[in-house]
Amino acid sequence: MNIEPLSSLDEIFPVLTGCNLPVADISVSSPPQFFGFRLAGSVVAVIGLEQFQSVGLLRSLAVSPGHRGRGLARELVRFVESFALSRGVESLFLLTTTAEAFFVALGYGPASRQEAPQAIQATPQFSGLCPSSSAFLSKRLGRANPAVHAGSAAEAPATEPRS
């Protein structure tokens, strides 16, 4: 399986809704960039990226339940980080209610909501779609995030996220 760009919301939405992720803010007129894995013609894992010049919002990471535990989520995150870095993104941000430990294991660390870039604060995820109890995390691309503790990388979750 290879990671490929995805543009059909009809293929992306079933994976997202199947993992209880919001889709209300995703439209044909302004969709995030999506990438994913396809198996036997069906999309089984997706990730989205919204780029705002030098910052990006990682969103909608979802792996269909029958395909978890294969490392697809990790591969998607690494791919999007590399993709974003190649396009001038210096920092990625995300909100999650279910996958904080997964992202911490990948080098993301807690971020201050008050100090979030204005472009990130203006997104529907930040301003209302994701509950205020969501973990807000960030990662500087191209180097380790100093906010992450050295021992936290070993604390990977037992299941893949649906953040």
N, C-alpha and C positions, 0 to 999 in steps of 0.2 A: 504494500500500500504506500502511496505517495501523498504528500500534502499538496493540495491544489486550491487555487482561488475558487470561491463559490459566489455565484451571483444570483441564483434563483432562491428567492425567499420561500418559495413553495417547498424547497428541499431543506432549507435551514430551519424554518419554524417548527416542523415536527420534532426535531432533535431538541430544540430549546424548550418547547412546551412539555415534551416528554420528561424533561429534567426540572420542570417547575420554574423555569426562568422567564422573566418578563420579556414581552415582544412588542408592547404597546408603542414604544418610541421608535421602532424600526420601520422605516417606510421605503418604498421603491424610489422615492425622490431623493432621499438622503440616507441610504443605508451605510453602516460601518463597512469596512473591508472585512470580508469573512474568508476564512481558510478552513479546510477540513480534510477528513479522510472519507473515502468512499469505498465500500465493500460490496461486491456483486451489484454494482449500479446504484446502491443506496448510500446516502450520507449517514455516517455513524458517529462522527465526532466533529465539532466545530469550535472555532474561536473567532472573536471579532476584535477589530482594532479601530479606534477613532483617533486620528492624528490631528493635533493642533500645533503646527509648526514644530517646536522642539520638545513638546510633551505629547504623550499619548494616553488614551484610556483603554486598557485591556478589558474586554467584556465578553460576556456570553460564552464562556468556556463550558462546553457540555459534551459528555460522552454517553451515548446510549447505554442503558444498564447492562445489556448483554455483551458489551464490548469493553467494559471496565477491567482494570487489572492488567492491561497489556502495555501500559506506558504511553498510550496515545495522547493523554493530556499533557504529559511532560514534553513530548515531541512537539505538540502544537505550540506550547508556550515558548520553547526554545526557538522554533521557527519564527514566530511573530516578533520575538525580541530581536533576532537577527535582521528580519525584514524592516522593522522600525528603525533600528540603528543605521541601516544602509540608507534610510531616507531622512536622516538628520534628527531623529528623536533621541533625546538625551535621557529622559526619564519617563517611565511608565507608571501609571497609577491604576488602582482597581478597588472595587468594593465587593465584599463577599460576606455572606452569612453562613456559609457551609464549608469553605475550603481555606480558611486562614492558615492552618498548619501546612497544607500542601504548598501554598505560595511562600511561606516562610522558609520551607525546605529548599525552595528554588532561589532564595536570596532576596525576597521581598521583606520589607520591614514596615513597622507602623509609621504612619504619616499623620501630620497635624491637619485636620480639616480646615482650621483657620488659616493655615499657610499654603493651602492647595492653590495651584495656579488658577487664575480667573477662568480660563477656558474649561478647566475640569469642573470647577464649581458651577459653571453654567450648564452642564450636561443634565439631562433628565435623571440619570442614575444618581448623581450626586445630590441634586436638588429635590428629589422626591420619590423616584421609583424604588430605590434601595432604602430600606429602613435606616433610621439614625443609629440603630444598634449594629449595623454592618461594620465589619473591620475595614478600615481605609488603609491601604498599603501602597508602597512605592518601591521602585528600584531604579537606581542610576544604571544606565546601560554602558557597557564597556569596562566597568570596574565593579568591585564588590560594594555592596551597600553597607556603610559603617554602622547603620542602625541595627543590623542583624547580629545577634550574639553568635559567637563562634560555635557553640554546641547545638544550636537549633536546627542545623541542616540534617541531623540524624533523626529528627522527629517527623518523619513522613507519615501521612495518614494511611489507614488501611485500605481506603477506597479512593477512587479518582473523584475529583470534584465535579460539581455542577454549579459553579459560581457564575 
